[in-house]
Amino acid sequence: MGILDDKVAIVTGGGRGLGRAHCLALAEAGATVVVNDLGSGIHGEQTGDSPADEVVAEITKLGGRAIADHSSVTDWAATETMVADTVAEFGRLDIVVNNAGIVRDRMLFSMTEAEFDSVIAVHLKGTFALTRHACAYWREASKRGERVSGRVINTTSGTGLFGNQGQSNYGAAKAGIAGLTVLTALEMRRYGVTANAISPIAATRMTDGLAVGESLQATEGFDPRDPANASGVVVYLASDSAAWLTGQVLRIEGNRLNRLQGWTVAAVHPSQSGQALTYDELVDAVPQLYGAVPAGRATGAGQ
């Protein structure tokens, strides 16, 4: 018996890299998997490839159950159909893993509108669209009195959480996904649905040529940049054991799991007058919040 027996999962971008590893791990744990992948290149271009079918064949050969879906996550109607077709085929939907993505890297001042819009569409809108339709299904099931244990597992990144030059579109999308995860958790908790995000360090097509994870030390028999390193966390988050955990971002660095924490208050400056903060007051107060010396107040200044 697998820990995900009788559960049904949709994994977007499931044909390669992280998505493929997640599909195989979920299937090994007993889940039926809908492998969604458009088969596009890393920039969103059409390639004619069918990686979703290849992953389905792998899962089937291993004795699991899977079907392929070739629709785009940027298509609102298609993601709604994906949910409906999954439920019609298997009678239920329990797990959504939002993993699909593309990159179109360029410095902010050179980025085109199309480059920004396309990356936002796949990552952020794609995550929202499928999550929205899955949550509508789970909400209706809950209102009918059915027991719901829905799982939304999103994919953010270090670029969205900490920043990286040349990826303002990708970073904005990934930061948005982290925020969307928290909001989904708040809205769907009452219906038996959890929402969490992972931030994996992995060597994939999207990170090719980038110094991602190079500081991680490889050991004999273990590659710290293997995409499969994150899949155990996905299986855990998809399971009933994680029913208590929601609204969190977990970063996977090789064989280390990090619990991340969002924006917190680091320092406070209350208005000295009890009224609204003024420019004159902030000239001194803001540098002090950051442990800096106000402009013009350095030792020897003005002497």
Secondary structure in CASP SS format (residue, H / E / C, confidence):
PFRMAT SS
TARGET T0000
AUTHOR 0000-0000-0000
METHOD secondary structure of the structure
MODEL  1
M C 1.00
G C 1.00
I C 1.00
L C 1.00
D C 1.00
D C 1.00
K C 1.00
V E 1.00
A E 1.00
I E 1.00
V E 1.00
T E 1.00
G C 1.00
G C 1.00
G C 1.00
R C 1.00
G H 1.00
L H 1.00
G H 1.00
R H 1.00
A H 1.00
H H 1.00
C H 1.00
L H 1.00
A H 1.00
L H 1.00
A H 1.00
E H 1.00
A C 1.00
G C 1.00
A C 1.00
T E 1.00
V E 1.00
V E 1.00
V E 1.00
N E 1.00
D C 1.00
L C 1.00
G C 1.00
S E 1.00
G C 1.00
I C 1.00
H C 1.00
G C 1.00
E C 1.00
Q E 1.00
T C 1.00
G C 1.00
D C 1.00
S C 1.00
P H 1.00
A H 1.00
D H 1.00
E H 1.00
V H 1.00
V H 1.00
A H 1.00
E H 1.00
I H 1.00
T H 1.00
K H 1.00
L C 1.00
G C 1.00
G C 1.00
R C 1.00
A E 1.00
I E 1.00
A E 1.00
D E 1.00
H C 1.00
S C 1.00
S C 1.00
V C 1.00
T C 1.00
D C 1.00
W H 1.00
A H 1.00
A H 1.00
T H 1.00
E H 1.00
T H 1.00
M H 1.00
V H 1.00
A H 1.00
D H 1.00
T H 1.00
V H 1.00
A H 1.00
E H 1.00
F H 1.00
G C 1.00
R C 1.00
L C 1.00
D C 1.00
I E 1.00
V E 1.00
V E 1.00
N E 1.00
N C 1.00
A C 1.00
G C 1.00
I C 1.00
V C 1.00
R C 1.00
D C 1.00
R E 1.00
M C 1.00
L H 1.00
F H 1.00
S H 1.00
M C 1.00
T C 1.00
E H 1.00
A H 1.00
E H 1.00
F H 1.00
D H 1.00
S H 1.00
V H 1.00
I H 1.00
A H 1.00
V H 1.00
H H 1.00
L H 1.00
K H 1.00
G H 1.00
T H 1.00
F H 1.00
A H 1.00
L H 1.00
T H 1.00
R H 1.00
H H 1.00
A H 1.00
C H 1.00
A H 1.00
Y H 1.00
W H 1.00
R H 1.00
E H 1.00
A H 1.00
S H 1.00
K H 1.00
R C 1.00
G C 1.00
E C 1.00
R C 1.00
V C 1.00
S C 1.00
G E 1.00
R E 1.00
V E 1.00
I E 1.00
N E 1.00
T E 1.00
T C 1.00
S C 1.00
G H 1.00
T H 1.00
G H 1.00
L H 1.00
F H 1.00
G C 1.00
N C 1.00
Q C 1.00
G C 1.00
Q E 1.00
S H 1.00
N H 1.00
Y H 1.00
G H 1.00
A H 1.00
A H 1.00
K H 1.00
A H 1.00
G H 1.00
I H 1.00
A H 1.00
G H 1.00
L H 1.00
T H 1.00
V H 1.00
L H 1.00
T H 1.00
A H 1.00
L H 1.00
E H 1.00
M H 1.00
R H 1.00
R H 1.00
Y H 1.00
G C 1.00
V E 1.00
T E 1.00
A E 1.00
N E 1.00
A E 1.00
I E 1.00
S E 1.00
P E 1.00
I C 1.00
A C 1.00
A C 1.00
T C 1.00
R H 1.00
M H 1.00
T H 1.00
D C 1.00
G C 1.00
L C 1.00
A C 1.00
V C 1.00
G C 1.00
E C 1.00
S C 1.00
L C 1.00
Q C 1.00
A C 1.00
T E 1.00
E C 1.00
G C 1.00
F E 1.00
D C 1.00
P C 1.00
R C 1.00
D C 1.00
P H 1.00
A H 1.00
N H 1.00
A H 1.00
S H 1.00
G H 1.00
V H 1.00
V H 1.00
V H 1.00
Y H 1.00
L H 1.00
A H 1.00
S C 1.00
D H 1.00
S H 1.00
A H 1.00
A C 1.00
W C 1.00
L C 1.00
T C 1.00
G C 1.00
Q C 1.00
V E 1.00
L E 1.00
R E 1.00
I E 1.00
E E 1.00
G C 1.00
N C 1.00
R E 1.00
L E 1.00
N E 1.00
R E 1.00
L E 1.00
Q C 1.00
G C 1.00
W C 1.00
T C 1.00
V C 1.00
A C 1.00
A C 1.00
V C 1.00
H C 1.00
P C 1.00
S C 1.00
Q C 1.00
S C 1.00
G C 1.00
Q C 1.00
A C 1.00
L C 1.00
T C 1.00
Y H 1.00
D H 1.00
E H 1.00
L H 1.00
V H 1.00
D H 1.00
A H 1.00
V H 1.00
P H 1.00
Q H 1.00
L H 1.00
Y C 1.00
G C 1.00
A C 1.00
V C 1.00
P C 1.00
A C 1.00
G C 1.00
R C 1.00
A C 1.00
T C 1.00
G C 1.00
A C 1.00
G C 1.00
Q C 1.00
END
